[in-house]
Amino acid sequence: MAALSEQQAERAHAHPHAHSHAPSTRAARSKRKLLWVLALTAAYTLAEAAGGWLSGSLALLADAGHMLADVAALALALAAVWFGSRPATPHKTFGYYRLEILAALTNGVVLVVIALFVFYEAYTRFHAPREVETGVMIPVAVGGLLVNLVCAWLLHGDHHDDLNVRGAWLHILGDALGSVGAIAAGVLMWAYGWYQADPVFSAAIALLIVWSSWHLIRESTNVLLEGTPAHINLAAVEESIQETEGVERVHDLHVWTITSGREALSAHVVHAHGVAPRELLIELRSKLHERFGVDHLTIQMETSDFEDETYHFCHAGTACFRSEK
């Protein structure tokens, strides 16, 4: 037997893949939103940089520098979305999905570098405070906050499913916090003449940036190391397979993330004699999709005496059979 019959192939396709169109739809939506956010961020970066220079505010200049990094990060994110939508090739069988994760990791590292720079400048200015033109600083900071809130609203929702969009979203939140800090520092300097408020609030914002970027770096690194996705319990997956009627045991079980929202699973399943492997494969596929959202499956079926027969899911997810005898 070389392959499934036509009728069996139709049955194998009875449960459509959730990922067949979702990645391209998600990529198109992410691209539109990222373009809008890039345009808004780039436009206000110049205004905030000019305002920070004229007012002499470190918080405002730091936020302008952060927004400038956002422009580069958003451009990188857009490039990752474009490359990620390209089809797979014989040399890159998973396509360019991992570019999204690399972009997310880069964004996280850039955030940490920016935070370290702000720490250094804040330390310097705390010991030698400079007078700040609050009449310029406060209105510019308020404008920056409004722009960041609009950008965060545009990206809200997709940041849960897309690490790349989450990286951009975290950049925007960092900018929003920077604007809030700049406004608070400006009010304190305007009301009390406490010019050390500028470096103090800058350092506080830098701490928040480091905290948020750490989660992004940790998640993207876990994907690159092919670790088990945080939202999937490997023991629960094993138990779900093991409790299926006809399954004797499971070994060599692996679950990893190809890109955001696209998990893969491979396993060797030992089934009882007399069990129809194709029916069991279809049942396992349906169960793993419904319980854990895993669509890309490679399951090798074995018997307890390890006959030279293997059943597996093809790359497209259809149940296939081959005999090596």
C-alpha positions, 0 to 999 in steps of 0.5 A: 500500500503506497497511500490512502485511497481517495475515500480515506483521503477525503475522511482525513481532510474532514477536519480543515486546518485552522492554520491554512488561511489564518497566518496570511489573514493575520499577517495582512491585518498586522501589516496594515496596523503596523503601517499606520503605527509607523507613520504616526510614530515617525511623524511625532518623533521629529516633533518630540526630539525638537521639543526635547532639544528646545526644552532641555528635558532628558525625559522628553529626549529619552522618549524621542530616542525611544520613538526613533528606535520604534521607527526602526523596530516597526520597519523591522516588524513590517519586513518580518511580516512581509518575509513571513508571508512568503511561501515555503521553498525546498530550502526553507520548508517552513518558509520565513516564519522565524523572521517574526521571532528574530524581529521580536528578539531584536526589539527586546534587545533594543529596548534594554539598550535604550533603558541602559542609556537612559539610566546613564543620562539620568545618573549624570543629570541627577548630580547636575540638574539642568533647568528645563523649559516646562512651557515647551516640555509639557504640551509636547509630552501630552501630544506624545501621549495622545499619539502613543495611545492611538498607536497602542489602540491600533495594535491592541488585540493582535499583540496577544497572538503575534510576538512581532506585534507584541514587540511593537506594542511594548515599544509603544507602551514604553513611549506612553509611559515615557510621555506620562513620566515627562508630563509628571516631571514637567508639572513638578518642575513647573510647580516646585522648581524641582529639576531633579524630577526629570532624571528621576522619572526618566530612570523610573521609565527605564525600569519599566522598559527593562521589565517589559522587554525581559518577557519579550526576550524570554518568549522569543528565545524560548521559541528559537530554542524550540521550547514547549509553548508556555500555554501548553502543558506537555504532561496534559498532551501526553495524557490526552494521547494516552487516554485515547482508546487503542493507544498503549503508550506514547514516546518521543513527544515534542511540542514547539512553536514555529511562529506565533499562533502556529504550534507543531507536534511530533510523537511516536504512538504505540497502538494495540493490535487490531486497531485501525491506524488511520482512524486512530490518527484522525481521532488524535488529530481532532482531539489535539486540535480541539484541546490544544490548538495544535494543527501541524502534526507528525505522528508515527504509529507503531505496534508493540512488537515494532513491526516495520510499518509506520503510519504518519501525518504528511506535512499537509496534515493528511494521514499517510501510510507506507510499508517498508517491507 
